Amino acid sequence: MECDSVQACHILLYVRDYFNIDSCVQAIEVGNGKWHGSVGGIVCAPIDKVWSLVSQTKRLPEWMPMVERCSALTGDEDEPGYVRLVSGFMFPQEDGERSWIRERLVSRDSSSHSYVYIMEASNVGLDGSINSLKLVDYGDQSTLIQWSFEINPLEDVSEDSIVDYLGFLYKSCINKIEGAIESASRNVSPA
């Protein structure tokens, strides 16, 4: 079955304080004073295909248009403690240089199709920020993607503007997932 137009109309555009992952609650201590946001969307693809795309570091550039490179630094990408370096044009830099973020995997649960990364270091001022991604089977070969984030307050930036910008950025990634899956399927030659 394919997604129908009724399901496509149910796309979640911007939902604050909605995201709830039990494993995140255990793995992350949520401190007071953090700025929070979340976005979501429905992708017309089965949950296993979506998970195969979003859970592999090497495939990040396929669905994150602002990411040019993502490389493993240490550890196994299926295990907490794994560290990767993401670079590209995620956040405009005054000097025109690429943004970079070193992220550490906090938790990953393939059975619940979820993971959590913390930004350990960056040149974009988001050190200590936490990103959580969870997939939910939405039926009819479609998947609900829930992406939440929390960041430390930034100087000289309003909470609404940075939360809105991150929401826009992450929503653009969600919007690329279906096309990335279709493109990968076309590029696979039959055995």
TAMO-V444488 format. One record per backbone hydrogen bond with DSSP energy under -1.0 kcal/mol. NH is the residue of the N-H (numbers start at 1). CO is the residue of the C=O. If there is no record, write none. Layout:
BEGIN
NH_CO ; NH_CO
END
This chain:
BEGIN
8_4 ; 9_5 ; 10_7 ; 11_8 ; 15_38 ; 25_21 ; 26_22 ; 27_23 ; 28_24 ; 35_151 ; 37_149 ; 39_147 ; 41_145 ; 43_143 ; 45_43 ; 50_46 ; 51_47 ; 52_48 ; 53_49 ; 54_50 ; 55_51 ; 59_56 ; 60_57 ; 62_59 ; 63_60 ; 64_60 ; 67_64 ; 68_87 ; 69_87 ; 71_85 ; 73_83 ; 74_83 ; 79_76 ; 81_105 ; 82_79 ; 83_74 ; 84_103 ; 85_71 ; 86_101 ; 87_69 ; 88_99 ; 89_66 ; 96_93 ; 99_88 ; 101_86 ; 102_121 ; 103_84 ; 104_118 ; 105_82 ; 106_116 ; 107_116 ; 109_114 ; 114_109 ; 115_133 ; 116_107 ; 117_131 ; 118_104 ; 119_129 ; 120_102 ; 121_102 ; 123_100 ; 128_119 ; 129_126 ; 130_150 ; 131_117 ; 132_148 ; 133_115 ; 134_146 ; 135_113 ; 136_144 ; 138_142 ; 142_139 ; 143_43 ; 144_136 ; 145_41 ; 146_134 ; 147_39 ; 148_132 ; 149_37 ; 150_130 ; 151_35 ; 162_158 ; 163_159 ; 164_160 ; 165_161 ; 166_162 ; 167_163 ; 168_164 ; 169_165 ; 170_166 ; 171_167 ; 172_168 ; 173_169 ; 174_170 ; 175_171 ; 176_173 ; 177_174 ; 180_176 ; 181_177 ; 182_178 ; 183_179 ; 184_180 ; 185_181 ; 186_182 ; 187_183
END
